[in-house]
Amino acid sequence: MNKRSFGGQGEADACAFLRGKGAEILEMNYRRPTGEIDIIARLKGVVLFVEVKRRTSLRYGRPAEAVDRGKQAHILRTALMYMQENHLQDASVRFDVIEVLPGKIRHIEDAFDASAIYR
């Protein structure tokens, strides 16, 4: 399995997990020059910007550890574009990470916030 299909399966698993929680998937693989957001969803009136990290093991640490400040900044800039394009400037938003490991999904809500990026 190549890297793209491996990651794509993780994103599909994450979408199914979010739907199971009652979320509506608004976009997948939303790309702009500023970056990409794996999943954009709405859950209980909150817009979720979700980064998905799939790994086969914890050998190199938790998957969420790969979402460093640089990656967070790309997600934030891209989220701002999405919000502007969709007239969601006043929406409640949250930045989540979903780790997908064999037989387990871990949803990290509020994994980071915008203010932490610009400190």
C-alpha positions in Angstrom: 0.0 0.0 0.0 1.5 3.4 -1.0 1.7 6.4 1.4 -1.3 8.2 -0.2 -3.7 5.2 0.0 -2.4 4.4 3.5 -3.3 7.9 4.7 -6.5 8.0 2.7 -7.7 4.9 4.5 -6.9 6.6 7.8 -9.0 9.6 6.7 -11.9 7.4 5.7 -11.7 5.7 9.1 -11.6 9.1 10.9 -14.7 10.3 8.9 -16.6 7.1 9.8 -15.6 7.7 13.5 -16.8 11.3 13.4 -20.1 10.4 11.7 -20.6 7.9 14.5 -20.4 10.8 16.9 -23.0 12.7 14.9 -20.8 14.9 12.9 -21.5 16.1 9.4 -18.5 16.0 7.1 -18.3 19.2 5.1 -15.0 18.7 3.3 -12.2 16.2 2.9 -8.7 17.1 1.7 -9.4 20.8 1.5 -6.4 22.3 -0.3 -5.2 25.8 -0.7 -1.8 27.3 -1.3 -1.5 27.7 2.5 -1.9 24.0 3.1 -4.3 21.2 3.4 -6.9 20.2 6.0 -7.8 16.5 6.1 -11.3 16.8 7.3 -13.7 19.7 8.0 -16.8 18.7 9.9 -19.6 20.2 11.9 -20.5 18.7 15.3 -23.1 20.3 17.6 -22.7 23.7 16.0 -18.9 23.7 16.1 -16.8 23.6 12.9 -14.0 21.1 13.3 -10.7 21.3 11.4 -9.2 17.8 11.8 -5.7 16.6 11.1 -5.6 12.8 10.7 -2.4 10.9 11.5 -2.3 7.2 10.7 0.5 4.9 11.9 1.1 1.2 12.1 2.7 1.4 15.5 3.9 3.8 18.2 7.5 2.9 17.4 8.3 6.5 16.5 6.0 8.2 19.1 2.4 9.2 19.1 1.1 10.2 15.7 -0.2 13.5 17.0 3.4 14.5 17.8 3.8 15.1 14.1 1.4 18.0 14.3 4.0 20.6 15.3 3.8 24.3 15.4 4.6 24.6 11.7 1.9 22.2 10.7 -0.5 24.0 13.1 0.2 27.3 11.4 -0.5 25.8 8.0 -3.8 24.4 9.3 -4.8 27.7 10.9 -4.1 29.7 7.7 -6.0 27.2 5.6 -8.9 27.2 8.1 -9.1 31.0 7.9 -9.4 30.7 4.1 -12.2 28.1 4.4 -14.0 30.3 6.9 -13.8 33.3 4.7 -14.9 31.4 1.6 -17.9 29.9 3.4 -18.9 33.0 5.4 -18.1 31.4 8.7 -16.1 34.2 10.3 -18.4 34.1 13.4 -18.5 30.4 13.7 -17.3 28.4 16.8 -14.3 26.4 15.7 -12.0 23.7 17.1 -8.8 22.2 15.9 -8.7 18.4 16.5 -6.3 15.6 15.7 -7.4 12.0 15.1 -4.8 9.3 15.5 -5.5 6.1 13.6 -3.6 3.0 14.8 -4.3 -0.7 14.2 -7.6 -1.4 15.9 -7.8 2.0 17.6 -8.8 5.6 16.9 -7.9 8.3 19.4 -9.7 11.7 19.0 -7.9 14.6 20.5 -10.4 17.4 20.8 -8.9 21.0 21.1 -5.5 19.6 20.2 -4.3 23.1 19.7 -5.7 26.6 19.5 -4.8 29.6 17.3 -3.4 31.7 20.1 -0.7 29.1 20.9 0.7 29.4 17.3 1.4 33.1 17.6 2.9 33.3 21.1 
